[in-house]
Amino acid sequence: MSEKDPKLAALRQQGTLNPRSREVTDPLFAEDSFFDARDLVQVKYEMLRRVQSGSHSVTGAATAFGFSRPSFYQALSAFQEAGLAGLVPHKRGPKQAHKLTDELLAFLVATRQKEPAVRTPELARLLQERFGTKVHPRSIERSLLRRQKKLR
């Protein structure tokens, strides 16, 4: 498929593009255009359905759909807990600014009020000096922007 494929773009944007789509060997995904090996949620659901219907073993289904047995059981657990939405991958990594505590953010705000022209790399250096916490300048920018939005 070309890069201008709208479904491919949507799957990428939603985080549901199957990185192992070439490993899906199940015949339905090769024969029927309804089934799209690039759609991670569809592949996981079909894998679970095949085992549930009794037409595949766990090992057979996991192999045919490009997954490991542990991945099958993770998908099964997620599906049992949350339904189809449980098959959608979650964002990895920290969900919020975990280094910039309220104390550090207050220091940044106070520093910016005293010196509005101070740039974020300098703020990062000041945090490192004063608190011993290394924070990327972009993280500082995002935290300050979030704070501004909350104050509006």
C-alpha positions as CSV (number, residue, x, y, z in Angstrom):
1,M,0.0,0.0,0.0
2,S,1.2,3.5,-0.7
3,E,2.1,6.1,1.9
4,K,-1.1,8.1,0.8
5,D,-3.3,5.3,2.1
6,P,-5.7,7.0,4.5
7,K,-6.3,3.8,6.5
8,L,-2.5,3.4,7.0
9,A,-2.3,7.0,8.1
10,A,-5.2,6.5,10.6
11,L,-3.7,3.3,12.0
12,R,-0.4,5.1,12.6
13,Q,-2.0,8.1,14.2
14,Q,-4.1,6.0,16.5
15,G,-1.2,3.8,17.5
16,T,-2.9,0.6,16.1
17,L,-0.6,-0.1,13.2
18,N,0.6,-3.7,13.5
19,P,4.4,-3.6,13.5
20,R,4.4,-7.4,12.7
21,S,1.9,-7.4,9.9
22,R,4.2,-9.4,7.6
23,E,4.2,-12.2,10.2
24,V,0.4,-12.7,9.9
25,T,0.1,-15.9,7.9
26,D,-3.5,-16.7,8.5
27,P,-5.2,-17.4,5.1
28,L,-8.2,-15.1,5.8
29,F,-5.8,-12.1,5.9
30,A,-4.3,-13.1,2.5
31,E,-7.6,-14.0,0.8
32,D,-10.2,-11.5,2.0
33,S,-9.7,-7.7,1.7
34,F,-11.9,-7.2,4.8
35,F,-9.2,-8.6,7.0
36,D,-6.2,-6.2,7.2
37,A,-3.0,-7.5,8.8
38,R,-1.9,-3.9,9.4
39,D,-4.8,-3.4,11.9
40,L,-3.4,-4.6,15.2
41,V,-6.8,-4.6,17.0
42,Q,-8.4,-6.7,14.2
43,V,-5.5,-9.2,14.2
44,K,-5.6,-9.6,17.9
45,Y,-9.4,-10.0,18.0
46,E,-9.3,-12.6,15.2
47,M,-6.6,-14.5,16.9
48,L,-8.7,-14.7,20.1
49,R,-11.8,-15.6,18.2
50,R,-10.0,-18.5,16.5
51,V,-9.0,-20.0,19.8
52,Q,-12.4,-19.4,21.3
53,S,-14.2,-21.1,18.4
54,G,-11.9,-24.1,18.8
55,S,-10.5,-24.0,15.3
56,H,-6.9,-23.2,16.5
57,S,-4.8,-24.0,19.5
58,V,-3.2,-21.1,21.4
59,T,0.2,-21.9,19.9
60,G,-1.3,-22.3,16.4
61,A,-3.2,-19.1,16.6
62,A,-0.4,-17.1,18.1
63,T,2.0,-18.3,15.3
64,A,-0.6,-17.7,12.5
65,F,-1.2,-14.2,13.7
66,G,2.4,-13.2,14.4
67,F,2.4,-13.3,18.2
68,S,4.0,-15.3,21.0
69,R,2.0,-17.4,23.5
70,P,2.6,-14.8,26.3
71,S,1.3,-12.1,23.9
72,F,-1.8,-14.1,23.3
73,Y,-2.5,-14.5,27.0
74,Q,-2.0,-10.7,27.5
75,A,-4.4,-10.0,24.7
76,L,-6.9,-12.4,26.2
77,S,-6.7,-10.9,29.6
78,A,-7.0,-7.4,28.2
79,F,-10.1,-8.4,26.2
80,Q,-11.7,-10.1,29.1
81,E,-11.2,-7.0,31.3
82,A,-12.1,-4.2,28.8
83,G,-13.6,-5.8,25.7
84,L,-12.4,-4.6,22.3
85,A,-11.0,-1.4,23.8
86,G,-8.6,-3.6,25.8
87,L,-6.9,-4.6,22.6
88,V,-5.9,-1.1,21.7
89,P,-2.3,-0.5,22.7
90,H,-1.6,2.0,25.5
91,K,1.0,4.7,25.3
92,R,4.3,3.6,26.7
93,G,6.4,5.6,29.2
94,P,5.5,8.1,31.9
95,K,2.0,9.5,31.6
96,Q,2.9,12.8,33.2
97,A,5.8,15.0,34.1
98,H,7.2,13.0,37.0
99,K,10.4,14.9,37.6
100,L,8.9,18.4,37.8
101,T,7.3,18.3,41.2
102,D,5.2,21.2,42.5
103,E,8.3,22.6,44.2
104,L,10.4,22.6,41.1
105,L,7.6,24.1,39.0
106,A,7.2,26.8,41.5
107,F,10.9,27.6,41.3
108,L,10.7,27.7,37.5
109,V,7.7,30.1,37.6
110,A,9.4,32.3,40.2
111,T,12.6,32.4,38.1
112,R,10.6,33.3,34.9
113,Q,8.8,36.1,36.8
114,K,12.0,37.6,37.9
115,E,13.7,37.1,34.6
116,P,11.1,36.7,31.8
117,A,13.8,36.4,29.1
118,V,15.6,33.4,30.7
119,R,15.6,30.5,28.2
120,T,14.7,26.9,29.0
121,P,18.2,25.5,28.7
122,E,19.3,28.0,31.4
123,L,16.3,26.9,33.5
124,A,17.3,23.3,33.1
125,R,20.8,24.2,34.3
126,L,19.5,26.1,37.3
127,L,17.3,23.1,38.3
128,Q,20.4,20.8,38.1
129,E,22.4,23.2,40.2
130,R,19.9,23.9,42.9
131,F,17.9,20.7,43.2
132,G,20.2,18.1,41.5
133,T,17.5,17.1,39.1
134,K,18.3,16.9,35.4
135,V,15.3,17.8,33.3
136,H,15.2,18.3,29.5
137,P,14.5,21.8,28.4
138,R,11.6,20.6,26.3
139,S,10.0,19.1,29.4
140,I,10.3,22.4,31.1
141,E,8.6,24.2,28.1
142,R,5.7,21.7,28.1
143,S,5.2,22.0,31.9
144,L,5.2,25.8,31.8
145,L,2.7,25.7,28.8
146,R,0.4,23.3,30.7
147,R,0.5,25.6,33.7
148,Q,-0.4,28.6,31.5
149,K,-3.3,26.8,30.0
150,K,-4.6,25.8,33.4
151,L,-4.5,29.4,34.6
152,R,-6.6,30.6,31.6
